[in-house]
Amino acid sequence: MKKLFAITLIFALLLTVPNIALGTDETEYCEVTFALTGHHFFESEGDIKTRTITVEKGYTLTVSDVPTDMDHCIDMDGGCFGTITGWTPFEAVGYVVNEDITFTAIMTPLRSVFFHDLKGNNIYEYTLYVPDGSSLLLEELPPLPKENGYIPIGWDITAEELECITASVTINSLYREIGDVNGDNSVNTGDAVLVLLSSIGSVK
């Protein structure tokens, strides 16, 4: 009798909860699309690159949901790079999704700062990317690489030239050959004379 009652009760519950009985899922889902120009990690749609995720209605977007990878690979204008600094029409992180929505990236250009060695070759590991219109301090520049037979002098750029960077910048390294006393970029008799005069003066 108890077993029959239990079966009847379970059957009644199943009838009152049709979703459970039928095994259906009425959870609503929304598509969230992130759009960005020129980002090769996104799926291509003409000139616009997109990435779409599907989430439950009412879901709050987190940092891990919003694309930020490889920002520096965005080609903006003739080799200028850019970085994602926000999204429109709303800020994506923390947004509660209740319908399909497309976020478009707000881009800030990045300017390249290249450093060349004594031979004029680009020192790739020294390359910097700075936001458009920003500035660099001389003390923020990397140290000059060592060159056999040469004394490092510095980089051929002034503090003023590092203010408000709005285009790519190439900075060359400056060295003086050991023995080049007079600084004319060569070791010659002039340097020998200066060394001799210096020696005479020190004897006196």
C-alpha positions in Angstrom: 0.0 0.0 0.0 2.8 2.4 0.9 4.6 1.6 -2.3 1.5 2.3 -4.4 1.0 5.6 -2.5 4.6 6.7 -3.2 4.3 5.9 -6.9 1.0 7.8 -7.1 2.6 10.8 -5.4 5.6 10.8 -7.7 3.3 10.6 -10.8 1.2 13.5 -9.5 4.4 15.6 -9.0 5.5 14.9 -12.5 2.1 16.0 -13.9 2.4 19.3 -11.9 5.9 20.0 -13.3 5.6 19.3 -17.0 9.1 20.6 -17.8 10.6 17.8 -15.6 8.3 15.2 -17.0 9.1 16.1 -20.6 12.8 16.7 -20.0 12.7 20.1 -21.7 14.9 23.1 -21.0 13.3 26.5 -21.3 16.4 28.4 -20.3 16.8 31.5 -22.6 20.1 32.2 -24.2 21.5 35.4 -25.8 24.3 36.0 -28.2 27.0 38.5 -27.3 29.2 39.7 -30.2 32.4 41.7 -29.9 33.4 43.6 -33.0 36.8 44.9 -33.8 38.5 46.2 -37.0 41.6 44.4 -38.2 42.1 41.9 -35.4 43.3 38.6 -36.9 42.3 36.5 -33.9 38.7 37.2 -34.6 36.4 35.6 -37.3 36.4 37.8 -40.4 33.2 39.5 -41.6 34.4 41.7 -44.3 36.3 44.6 -42.8 35.0 43.9 -39.3 36.4 41.1 -37.1 34.0 39.6 -34.6 33.9 37.1 -31.8 30.5 35.8 -30.5 29.7 33.9 -27.3 26.4 32.5 -26.1 25.3 33.1 -22.5 22.2 32.6 -20.4 19.8 35.5 -20.2 20.6 37.5 -17.2 24.2 36.6 -17.2 26.8 39.2 -16.1 29.8 39.5 -18.4 33.2 39.1 -16.6 36.7 40.0 -17.6 37.3 36.5 -18.9 34.4 36.9 -21.4 35.7 40.1 -23.0 38.4 39.8 -25.6 41.7 41.5 -24.8 44.3 39.0 -26.3 46.9 40.2 -28.8 45.8 43.8 -28.7 49.1 44.9 -30.4 48.3 42.8 -33.5 45.6 45.3 -34.6 46.8 47.0 -37.8 45.1 50.5 -37.8 46.7 52.8 -40.3 49.7 51.8 -42.4 51.5 49.8 -39.7 50.2 51.7 -36.7 49.0 49.4 -33.9 46.2 49.9 -31.5 44.9 48.7 -28.2 41.4 48.1 -26.8 40.6 50.8 -24.3 36.8 50.2 -24.0 33.6 49.1 -25.6 30.5 50.8 -26.9 27.5 51.2 -26.5 28.2 50.1 -23.0 31.2 49.0 -20.9 31.3 45.2 -21.5 32.6 44.0 -18.1 29.7 43.9 -15.6 27.0 44.2 -18.3 23.9 42.1 -17.6 22.8 40.4 -20.8 19.1 40.2 -21.3 19.0 40.2 -25.1 21.4 39.8 -28.1 23.9 42.6 -28.2 27.0 43.7 -30.1 29.8 45.5 -28.5 32.2 47.5 -30.7 35.8 48.1 -29.5 37.0 51.6 -28.7 40.5 51.7 -30.1 43.5 53.9 -29.1 46.4 53.9 -31.5 49.8 52.7 -30.3 53.0 54.2 -31.7 56.1 52.1 -32.2 59.4 53.2 -30.8 62.3 51.4 -32.4 65.9 51.2 -31.2 68.9 50.6 -33.6 72.3 49.3 -32.7 75.7 50.5 -33.8 75.2 48.8 -37.3 71.8 50.3 -37.8 69.9 47.0 -37.1 66.7 47.1 -35.2 67.0 45.7 -31.6 63.6 43.9 -31.6 63.5 43.2 -27.9 63.9 46.9 -27.2 60.8 47.9 -29.3 58.2 49.8 -27.3 54.6 50.5 -28.0 53.2 53.6 -26.4 49.6 55.2 -26.6 49.2 57.9 -29.2 50.1 61.3 -27.7 51.9 60.0 -24.7 55.5 60.8 -23.7 58.6 58.9 -22.7 61.3 60.0 -20.3 65.0 59.6 -21.2 65.5 57.5 -18.1 62.8 55.1 -19.4 64.9 54.2 -22.4 66.7 50.9 -22.3 70.5 50.7 -21.8 72.7 50.7 -24.8 74.0 47.3 -25.7 77.7 46.6 -25.3 79.9 46.9 -28.4 83.5 45.7 -28.4 85.9 48.5 -29.0 83.4 51.2 -28.3 82.3 53.4 -25.4 78.5 54.0 -25.3 77.5 57.6 -25.3 73.7 57.5 -25.4 70.7 57.5 -27.7 70.4 60.2 -30.4 67.2 61.7 -29.1 66.3 64.6 -26.8 63.7 64.8 -24.0 61.7 67.2 -26.1 61.5 64.8 -29.0 60.0 62.2 -26.7 57.1 64.4 -25.7 53.7 63.8 -27.2 54.6 60.9 -29.5 52.1 60.8 -32.4 54.1 58.8 -35.0 56.6 55.9 -35.1 60.0 56.9 -33.7 63.4 55.4 -34.6 66.2 56.0 -32.1 69.8 55.3 -33.0 72.6 54.3 -30.5 75.6 56.5 -30.2 79.1 55.2 -29.5 82.7 56.5 -29.5 85.5 54.3 -30.6 88.0 53.6 -27.8 91.0 55.9 -28.5 88.8 58.6 -30.2 89.8 61.3 -27.8 88.7 64.3 -29.8 85.3 62.8 -30.7 85.6 63.0 -34.5 84.5 59.4 -35.0 88.0 58.1 -35.9 91.2 57.3 -34.2 94.0 59.3 -35.7 97.1 61.5 -35.1 94.8 64.2 -33.6 93.9 61.8 -30.8 97.6 60.9 -30.3 98.5 64.6 -30.0 95.8 65.2 -27.4 96.9 62.2 -25.4 100.5 63.4 -25.6 99.6 67.0 -24.5 97.5 65.5 -21.7 100.5 63.5 -20.5 102.8 66.5 -20.6 100.3 68.5 -18.7 100.0 65.8 -16.0 103.8 65.7 -15.7 103.9 69.4 -15.0 
